[in-house]
Amino acid sequence: MALQFPENPTDGEYVSDSATGRVWQWDDFKTRWILIKQYFIPVPGPTGTIGPQGIPGPPGESIKSTVPGPKGDKGDAGFGVNLLGTVATESSLPVAANVATGDAYWVLDTETISIRTEAIEWANGIAIRGPSGATGPDGVPGKDGVNGEKGDDGLAICEVVAFPPAKGPKGKLFIDNLNRVYVTTGL
């Protein structure tokens, strides 16, 4: 398509041709269009080769998800447990290769179970005792016991008298008929 110049240009007005890369300017004095610049329009070259792999960047920040993942598939049935007996210690267990998967022994010194696994080894220290339970209710009260034998007479520490003695052993207590308490001083 041919370049269209304005019919009534003003002094200094520009017109550019993007197809050829030329820029024209109107000159009132010379009353003509003057070519003032010639740009070279680049022609795309062939695609270059792929550059080398860049250096890995630093590790990103780890973020814990708060959304639970999907439910997993149902697992295979486990091997059963076959309690064969007791041993004194774990070192007393038979060679694992000589018993079947799931065979187990109660280990007396640790009060745990050791089970032969599919990996042909013993899984030791498996506790089977649960936590302590809650305290149970109080039991029924027992029957009254049998009466004991009559004991010896005790020592009197106080004597009831109508009138306190004028003299007596030191520290002896007397109570008169008006419930007054007297202590003898030994004088």
Secondary structure, 3 states (H helix, E strand, C coil): CCCCCCCCCCCCCEEEECCCCEEEEEECCCCEEEEEEECCCCCCCCCCCCCCCCCCCCCCCCCCCCCCCCCCCCCCCCCCCEEEEEECCHHHCCCHHHCCCCEEEEECCCCEEEEECCCCCEEEEECCCCCCCCCCCCCCCCCCCCCCCCCCCCCCCEEECCCCCCCCCCCCEEECCCCCEEECCCC
